[in-house]
Amino acid sequence: MRVLISGGGIAGPALAFWLQRAGAEVTIVERSRAPRPGGHAVDVRGVARDVIERMGLREAIRDSQVDERGWALVDARGRKRATMPADLFGGEGIVAEIEIARGDLARILHDATAGAVDWRFGDRITALTPDGDATFASGGRERFDVVVGADGVRSGVRALAFGPHEEFVRPLGGRGAYFTVADPGDLDNWFEMFNAPGGLVAGIRPERGGTAKASLSFRTNEPWTRTDKAGQMRELRERFAGIGWRVPGFLASMPDAPDFYFDEITQVHVEKWRRGRVVLLGDAGYCGSPLAGLGTSMSLVGAYVLAGELAAAASPEAAFAAYQEQMAAYVKDGTQLPPGGMKAFAPNSSLMIRMRAVSMRMMGVWPMKGMLEKQFTKADAITLKNYAPAGLPS
C-alpha cells in the first residue's frame, strides 16, 4: 500500500509510525523545509497516553516534558485568585500530566519515522484527484492508494478534495497569539492567566530551558483578514494598550520573538472525513479549538485507529468508514467546548471576571468538581481495538 500524508506535525508522523510497521510504503510531504521547532505546549490525555505507550515513546516524551505545577488565574498585581494543581483531576485538568512543546513532540515523532518513511520537506500537494493522483509544487505527479490530509485547520488537502475552507471552519468569536519570552522571571512552574475587561486574556506558561510562552487572546466578531506580521502585532498592541500585569513586557518582547503566531480561534467540522481515496486526520477533519483542549490527543488516537483499520480492511474505502465509526463519538465529545465557550474564557466586564475567579475557586468542590470531571474525562471516551491480528503491533 502506497500512502501519501500531507503534514509533518503530530497527526501525520503518528500515522506514518504505525503504517510503516504494518508494511505500507509511506511518504510525508511537509511544506516547511525542516521539522518546525518551538510552538505552544500541547498535552497528551486519556487514551492517547496508551497510544504513546504502545509506540514505545513514553520515555522520549518524558525527557522533553514541561514541568508545570498547575494553572492559576491571577489579578493585575500577579496574586493568584484561583488555582488548579496539575494533579487535581488525576492529571487531566487544565494542565495535564503530560505537557510538552509541540515542536518537541513533532521532533520525537520525526525521529521515530525518519529511517523508514520518505520525508519530503519544502513541498506540498497542488492538485489531487479522488482516486489518489497527486501533483506536487516541485513538479512531480504520482499515484497513491491512500492520501491523508493531516495538515491542520487550514488543510490544503481538504481544500483540494472536499471544498473551500469556509465550508468547514467555524469562527468562535476570538483571535489569539503566542510567542516565546526569553526572560520571563520566576514562574515557579505555574501556568498563569490574566483577564481584563473587554474580553482580553493574557497568559504565560513555563518551557524547558528557562523560556516561557506568552499568549494574548481577545474576543471579536470582526471578519478575519490575514494581514502581515507587522499588522498583526499592531492589532495586538492596540487591543492590549494600557493593560496591566505582565502584558507591557509581552508587547515589548513580541517583535523579537522567533516564533510569533497569530490566528483566529476556530473549530473544524467535516461530516464525512473521506472522499474516494482521500481521508482527513486530526485538525484537518476535527478540531475543537484550544478551548476544547483535546487536539493532540485526538490526533494520536485517530492515527492509531486509521492505521489499524487500513491494515485490517479489504479496501481503503472500508477502512475509512470503520475509522469514522470508531472515532465518531470520541470526536464529538472531544470537540465540545467547555461551558460558556469563548464568553467564559474571555469575560467582557469586571463583574464577570470576578465571577469567573469565584467559579474557578470552586473547581475542587462539589458540585462544580463533578461537572468538571465530566469535561476532563472525555479524553478516555474511546476503547482502543487491538489490531495485532492485522499486522499492527499492539
C-alpha positions in Angstrom: 0.0 0.0 0.0 1.4 3.4 -1.0 0.3 6.1 1.3 0.8 9.9 0.9 0.4 12.0 4.1 0.3 15.8 3.9 1.5 17.4 7.1 4.6 16.7 9.2 3.3 17.9 12.6 1.8 15.5 15.0 -1.0 13.5 13.3 0.8 12.7 10.1 4.0 11.3 11.6 2.0 9.4 14.2 0.0 7.7 11.4 3.2 7.0 9.4 4.8 5.4 12.5 2.0 2.7 12.6 1.6 2.3 8.8 5.2 1.6 8.0 5.1 -1.1 10.8 2.2 -2.7 9.0 4.2 -2.9 5.8 3.0 0.2 4.0 5.2 2.5 1.8 4.7 5.9 3.4 5.6 9.4 2.1 5.1 12.5 4.2 5.1 15.9 2.3 5.7 18.9 4.5 5.8 22.5 3.2 8.3 23.7 5.8 11.9 23.0 5.0 12.7 21.1 8.3 10.8 20.0 11.3 9.4 23.1 13.0 10.8 23.7 16.5 9.0 25.6 19.3 5.3 26.0 19.3 2.9 26.2 22.2 2.6 23.5 24.9 0.3 20.5 24.0 -0.9 17.8 26.2 -1.4 14.0 25.9 -4.5 12.9 27.7 -6.5 9.8 28.5 -6.4 7.1 25.9 -3.7 9.0 23.9 -1.3 8.1 26.8 -2.0 4.4 26.0 -1.1 5.1 22.3 2.3 6.6 23.1 3.0 3.7 25.4 2.2 1.3 22.6 4.5 3.4 20.3 7.4 3.0 22.9 7.8 6.8 23.0 6.8 7.4 26.6 10.4 7.8 27.9 11.4 10.1 25.0 8.4 12.3 25.8 9.1 12.2 29.5 12.6 13.5 28.8 11.2 16.5 27.0 8.2 17.3 29.1 7.5 20.7 30.5 7.4 20.8 34.3 4.2 22.6 35.3 2.7 22.6 38.8 -0.7 23.7 37.6 -2.8 26.6 36.3 -3.5 29.9 38.1 -5.9 32.8 37.5 -4.1 35.9 38.6 -5.1 39.6 39.1 -3.3 42.7 37.8 -0.8 42.5 40.7 0.0 38.9 40.0 -1.8 37.5 43.0 -3.3 34.0 42.5 -7.1 34.3 42.7 -7.9 30.7 41.7 -5.6 27.6 41.1 -5.9 24.2 39.6 -2.9 22.0 40.6 -1.8 19.5 37.9 -3.0 16.5 40.0 -6.4 17.8 40.9 -8.3 15.7 38.3 -5.9 12.9 38.1 -3.6 14.6 35.6 -6.5 15.5 33.3 -7.1 19.2 34.3 -6.3 22.4 32.5 -2.6 21.4 32.9 -2.3 17.7 32.1 0.1 15.1 33.4 2.0 15.1 30.1 2.7 18.6 28.8 5.2 19.1 26.0 6.1 21.7 23.5 4.5 21.0 20.1 7.9 21.2 18.4 9.4 18.7 20.8 6.7 16.2 20.2 6.9 16.7 16.4 10.7 16.1 16.7 10.2 12.9 18.6 7.7 11.6 16.0 10.0 12.6 13.1 13.0 10.8 14.7 10.8 7.7 15.2 9.9 7.6 11.5 12.9 9.1 9.7 14.6 5.8 8.8 11.5 4.1 7.4 9.4 6.9 5.9 10.1 9.1 2.8 10.1 12.6 4.2 9.8 15.4 1.6 10.4 18.8 3.2 9.8 22.0 1.3 7.0 20.6 -0.9 3.2 20.4 -1.0 0.3 19.0 -2.9 -1.1 21.3 -5.6 -3.6 19.1 -7.3 -5.4 15.9 -6.2 -7.9 13.5 -7.7 -10.3 11.3 -5.7 -8.5 8.1 -6.9 -5.1 9.2 -5.4 -3.3 11.1 -8.2 -1.3 13.8 -6.5 0.6 16.7 -8.2 3.3 18.5 -6.2 4.6 22.0 -6.2 8.0 20.6 -7.0 6.6 19.4 -10.3 6.2 15.7 -9.9 3.0 13.6 -10.2 2.4 10.3 -8.5 -0.5 7.9 -7.8 -1.1 6.6 -4.2 -3.5 4.1 -2.8 -4.4 6.5 0.1 -3.9 10.2 0.5 -4.2 11.6 4.0 -4.8 15.3 4.9 -3.1 15.7 8.3 -2.2 19.3 7.5 -4.1 21.3 10.1 -7.1 23.7 10.4 -6.3 25.3 7.0 -5.8 21.9 5.3 -4.6 22.1 1.7 -5.8 18.5 1.1 -9.3 19.3 2.4 -9.5 22.4 0.2 -8.5 20.3 -2.9 -10.7 17.2 -2.2 -13.6 18.5 -0.1 -14.2 22.1 -0.7 -13.3 25.7 0.4 -12.1 26.5 3.9 -15.2 28.4 4.8 -17.4 25.3 4.5 -15.8 23.5 7.4 -14.2 26.1 9.7 -16.3 27.9 12.3 -15.0 31.0 13.9 -15.7 31.1 17.7 -15.5 34.9 18.0 -11.9 35.4 19.0 -8.3 35.6 18.0 -5.1 34.6 19.7 -1.4 34.9 19.5 1.5 33.2 21.2 5.3 33.7 21.2 8.4 33.0 23.2 9.5 35.3 26.0 13.2 34.8 26.6 13.5 36.1 30.2 10.1 35.6 31.9 11.4 35.6 35.5 10.5 33.0 38.1 7.1 31.5 37.4 7.6 28.8 40.0 6.4 26.3 37.3 2.9 27.7 37.2 0.8 28.5 34.0 -0.6 31.9 34.8 -3.6 33.6 33.2 -5.0 37.1 33.5 -8.4 38.5 32.4 -9.0 42.2 31.6 -12.3 43.9 30.7 -13.2 43.9 27.0 -12.7 40.2 26.5 -8.9 40.3 26.9 -6.9 37.3 28.1 -3.1 37.1 28.6 -1.2 34.1 29.8 2.3 32.8 30.3 3.4 29.2 30.8 6.9 27.9 31.5 9.0 26.0 29.0 12.1 23.8 29.2 15.4 25.8 29.2 14.2 28.9 31.1 12.0 30.5 28.5 8.2 30.8 28.6 5.4 31.0 26.1 3.3 34.2 26.3 -0.3 34.3 24.9 -2.6 37.2 24.1 -6.2 36.5 23.1 -9.3 38.6 22.7 -13.0 38.4 21.7 -14.1 39.8 18.4 -16.7 39.2 15.7 -14.9 41.3 13.1 -14.2 39.5 9.8 -10.8 37.8 9.8 -8.2 39.1 7.4 -4.7 37.5 7.3 -2.6 40.7 7.5 1.1 40.6 7.5 3.1 40.1 10.7 3.6 43.8 11.3 -0.2 44.4 11.0 -0.9 41.5 13.4 1.4 42.9 16.0 -0.1 46.4 15.6 -3.6 45.0 16.2 -2.4 43.3 19.4 -0.7 46.5 20.7 -3.9 48.4 20.0 -6.1 45.8 21.7 -3.9 45.5 24.8 -2.8 49.1 25.2 -2.9 50.2 28.9 -3.4 46.6 30.2 -1.5 45.8 33.4 0.0 42.6 34.8 2.8 41.3 32.6 1.2 42.5 29.4 3.5 45.5 28.7 6.5 43.2 28.9 4.9 40.7 26.5 4.2 43.5 24.0 7.8 44.7 24.3 9.2 41.2 23.7 6.8 40.4 20.8 8.9 41.9 17.9 12.0 39.9 18.8 10.2 36.5 19.3 11.4 33.9 16.8 8.0 32.1 16.7 5.3 34.7 16.7 1.9 33.2 15.7 -1.5 34.8 15.4 -4.7 33.4 14.1 -8.5 33.1 14.6 -9.8 30.8 17.3 -11.9 28.3 15.3 -13.4 24.8 15.2 -13.3 22.4 12.2 -16.4 20.2 11.5 -16.4 17.8 8.5 -19.4 15.5 8.2 -17.6 12.7 6.4 -13.8 12.5 6.6 -13.4 10.7 3.4 -13.7 11.3 -0.4 -12.7 8.5 -2.6 -9.1 7.5 -1.7 -8.6 10.7 0.3 -9.2 10.9 4.1 -8.7 13.6 6.8 -6.9 13.1 10.1 -6.6 15.3 13.2 -7.3 19.1 13.0 -7.9 18.9 9.2 -11.1 16.9 9.9 -12.0 17.6 13.5 -10.6 20.4 15.6 -12.3 21.6 18.8 -10.1 24.7 19.2 -7.6 25.4 22.0 -10.6 25.9 24.3 -11.6 22.3 23.9 -8.0 21.1 24.5 -8.0 17.6 23.0 -6.5 18.3 19.6 -3.2 16.5 20.1 -4.8 13.5 21.9 -7.4 13.1 19.1 -4.6 13.2 16.5 -2.7 10.5 18.2 -5.7 8.3 18.8 -7.0 9.0 15.3 -3.7 8.0 13.8 -3.7 4.7 15.6 -7.3 3.9 14.6 -6.9 4.9 11.0 -3.7 2.8 10.6 -5.3 -0.2 12.3 -8.3 -0.1 10.0 -6.2 0.4 6.9 -4.2 -2.7 7.9 -7.3 -4.7 8.7 -9.8 -3.8 6.0 -10.1 -5.2 2.5 -10.1 -1.7 0.9 -9.2 1.9 1.8 -12.9 2.9 1.5 -13.9 0.2 4.0 -11.1 1.3 6.3 -12.2 4.9 6.2 -15.8 4.0 7.1 -14.6 1.9 10.0 -12.2 4.7 11.2 -15.0 7.2 11.3 -17.3 4.8 13.0 -14.7 4.1 15.7 -13.9 7.7 16.2 -17.2 9.5 15.8 -18.4 9.6 19.5 -14.9 10.3 20.8 -14.5 13.2 18.4 -18.0 14.6 19.2 -17.1 14.7 22.8 -13.6 16.0 22.2 -14.7 18.9 20.1 -17.3 20.1 22.5 -16.5 23.4 24.1 -16.4 23.9 27.9 -19.4 25.6 29.4 -19.6 29.2 28.3 -17.1 28.8 25.5 -15.3 32.0 24.4 -17.5 34.1 26.7 -16.4 32.3 29.8 -12.8 32.2 28.7 -12.7 35.9 27.9 -15.4 37.8 30.0 -16.2 41.3 28.9 -16.8 43.1 32.2 -15.1 43.4 35.6 -18.1 41.8 37.3 -17.9 38.7 35.0 -14.1 38.5 35.6 -14.7 38.4 39.4 -17.4 35.8 38.9 -15.0 33.7 36.8 -12.5 33.8 39.6 -15.1 32.7 42.2 -16.3 29.8 40.0 -12.7 28.7 39.4 -12.1 28.6 43.1 -15.0 26.2 43.4 -13.4 23.7 40.9 -12.4 21.2 43.6 -15.7 21.4 45.5 -18.9 19.6 44.8 -21.0 20.1 42.6 -18.5 22.1 40.4 -15.9 19.3 40.7 -18.4 16.7 39.4 -19.3 18.9 36.4 -15.6 19.5 35.6 -14.8 15.8 35.9 -17.2 15.1 33.1 -15.4 17.7 31.0 -11.9 16.3 31.8 -12.8 12.6 31.4 -13.7 13.0 27.7 -10.2 12.0 26.9 -11.0 8.4 27.9 -14.2 8.2 25.9 -13.0 5.5 23.4 -11.8 1.9 23.8 -8.8 1.1 21.6 -9.1 -2.0 19.4 -6.2 -4.5 19.2 -5.0 -4.5 15.6 -2.3 -7.1 16.1 -4.1 -9.8 14.0 -4.0 -7.3 11.1 -0.2 -7.0 11.4 -0.1 -3.8 13.5 2.0 -4.1 16.7 0.0 -3.6 19.9 
